[in-house]
Amino acid sequence: MKNIKVTFLGTGTSTGIPVIGMEHPVFLSADKKDKRLRVSIKVEWEGACYIVDCGPDFRYQMLRENVQHIDGVLFTHEHADHTAGLDDVRPYAFKLGKLPFYAQKNVLDSLIIRFNYIFNDENKYPGAPYIEQHVVADSPFELKGLIVLPIQVMHGNLPILGYKFGEKFAYVTDAKAIAKEELDKLKNLDVLVINAVRFKPHHSHLSLEEALVIIKYLKPKQAYLTHISHYLGLHEDLQKTLPDNVFVAYDTLGIQIPL
């Protein structure tokens, strides 16, 4: 049977867990599942390998998982915890010649400003990677034989993207609101990954309660929570409170979904 393999490279919120300069009981946990890098996943199928988001922990995540090649990077949005590791794509770009990036135009425009030495092909900085830009809008696109459908969600006032890979797996992070027409694209999934940052309402992220309402509406066979802060408490304690089909994702977790 052909599968999509998803590896959680990071499951933490923008600060990661533990948070520098702070004290909290979660930071003292001996459970590795309570140590969370910035949020990202690796998606593989039939020899293809793509990364969703490239945050400040990207280099360590690639070394930890022994990732020898990637075929491209998909970006959900432009915030630093999703893009700050961009310079470390260099070894993969050198292997391919040009590394494909997939993102909304405003995200690519932001990266061009912030990483001008990479995107300025007329005055290329020696050693900088070459990037192949692909603008993602509303339409589905194909990656190595698999159809990927962008899902429009709102991160506070910022329109960002989730991604549905094939028919049975979708990844949504940093969402605060999802319009019904976009939500309905996420029905009949085997696996939904969705963010849940804390118990209390947040201005730009789903709370745990809000995420569970969406999961209940969509009825995936399984749902995994990501982009988690320490305010949700210990992994083991949180898992005990959740519905049977909802799981707390953790760094290095791997799951497989039939294509």
N, C-alpha and C positions, 0 to 999 in steps of 0.2 A: 504494500500500500504506500502511495506517495503522501508525504507529510510536509507541512510547514513546521520548522523548528524555530521556536522563539526563546531567546535567552535574555533575561533581565540583567542588563549591564549595571543599571542603577535604578533605585526606587525611591530616592529621597527628594525632598523639596529643595529649593534653591540654595540653601545653606549646607545641605548634606547633614548627616547625623553620625557622630556628634557634631555640635555646632561650636566653632572656635569661640573662646571667651565667655562661655556660658556653662552653668551647672544645672543638671537635671538628672533624676533617677535613671532615665532611659540611657543616658550616656555611660552609666556605670555597669550596664548589662554585660554579662559574659556571653550572651547569645549572639552569634555572628549575624543572625537575622535582624538584629537591632542596629547594625552598622550599615548606613545607606549612603551610597554615592549619588551624584546628580543623575536625574532620570534619563534613561536611554534603553533601547532594546536592539538586539541583533536578530534579524529575520533571515532564515535560510530555507531554500528549497532547491532540489535537483542541481546542486552545485553552485547556485547563486547565493550571494551573501550581501545584504544591505543593512546599514545602520540607520536607525531613526534618532536623530539629534546627536550633536557632537559637543558635549559640554566640557567643562574644565577638567573632568576626570577621564577624558577619552583615552589618553595615552595609557594610563594604568589599567583601564578596563580592557583595552586591546591586548596588553601584555598578560594580564591575568587569565584571559580566555584563549590565549595563544592564537589570535586571529592572524592568519598568514596573508589573507587577501580580502578586500571588499570590492564590490562592484559599484558602489555609490552610496551617497548619504541623502536621506530624506529629512527635511526640516519641518517641524511643526510651527515654529515662529522664531523671532529674532533675539529673544532675551538671552542674556549671557550664560545662564545655566544650561542652555540648549545649543550654544554656538561657540563658547569661548575656547574650546579645544581645537578650533579649525586648523591652526598651524600644524598640528600633529598628524594631519592626514598625509603629510609629505611622502612617507615611504610607500603608501598605497598609490598615490598619484604617480610616483616615479615608475612603479611597476606597470601601470596602465597607460602611461603617457598623458592622459587627461582623466581626472576623476569626475564622474557625473554628480552634480548637485541637483536636487529636486526641491523646489520651494516656490511660494508665492512671489510675485515680482517685488513687492515691497520688502520682503525678507532678503532677496538677493541684492536689492539696492542698498539695504542696510549693511550687508556683509561687504559689499564693494567699498563703502565708505570706511568701515572699521578695519578692513584687511586690504587696503588699497594696493599694497606691495604684491599681493597674490593675484589680484584681478587686473592690474595694469600691465597688459601684454605689450604695450608700446615701449614701456620703460621697465621691463621685467627685472625684479630683484633676483640676482643669481641664487639658485637653490630653491626659489619659491615654487610651489606646485602649480601645475596647470589645471584649471577647473573648467569643466563643460557644464554650462548653465542650462537647466530645463525649468521653464516657468510652469508651475502647477496652478490651474484654475479650478473650475468645477468639474471638468470632464475626466472620466477615467483614463488611465494610461497604462501601458504595458511595460513590465520589467521582466526580462528573461522568460517570457511565456506566461506570466501571471498578471492578471488584471488588478490594478490598484485603483481604488475609488477614494478621492479626497472627501473628507467629511468636514463641513464648515461648522465651527463652534466659536463661541465667544469667550475670550479670556478677559473678563471685565469688559472694557470698551474696545478691546483689540480683537479683530477677526483673525482666527488662527485655524490650523488644520489638524484633524485626525486622519487616520488612514485605515481603509478596509482592504485587506490582502485576500484576494480570491473571494469566496462566498462565506467563509466560516470563521474568519478571525479579523478583529478590528482593534485598533490602538488609539485611545483618546487620552491626552494628558493636558493639564492646565485649563481645562474647561470650567466655566462658571454657568453657562447656559447653552442649550442646544435646541434649535428650532425643531418643531415637530416633523417637518419634512426631512430634516437631516437625521433626526432620531430614528425615523422609520426605515432609513437605509441600514440601520444596525439591528434590525430584527432577524430572527432565525440564525443567530450565530452559535457556533460551538463555544467560542471563547471571546469575551469582551474584556479588554483592559481599560480601566478608567481611573481618573485621579480622585483622591479623597484626602484632603490636606489636614483636617483637624475636626474636632467635634463642633466647635462654634462656627457660625457663618463667617465666610471670608469674602472680601470684596471682589476677588477675581478667580477664586478656585471653588470647586465643589466641596462642601462639607461632607462628612461621612453620611449623614442622613440624606442629603441631596443626592449623593451617588447611589445610595441604596434605593431611593425612589426611582431613579432612572433604570437601574438593574431590574427592579420589579416590573417596570413597564415593558422592557425589552425582552425579558425572559431568556437570556442566553443559558446554554447548558452549564457554563461556568463563567464566573467573572473574577477578575483579579484587580485588587486595589494597588495603585502606585502613586507617586509624588506625595509621599507620606512625611509628615513632620513628627517630631517627638511628642507633640501634644496629643497624639492618638495613643500614647503609652507603649507598653511592651508588646512586641509581636505576638507572643504566646497568649497574653491576656486578651488582646484585641480579637484574635482568631476565634476564641471561645464565644464571643458575642455575636458572630455573624451568621447569616443564613447558611444552610448546608451547601449551596452552590457558589458561595462567595469566599474568596481566599485573599489573604494578605500576601502580596508579592514580596519577594526579597531578592537581594543582589545574588546573582549566579543561578537563580532558579531557571530551569529549562522545562518547557512544555512542548508537546507535539500535537498538531491539529491536522486531521486528514484533509488533503486537498479536494 
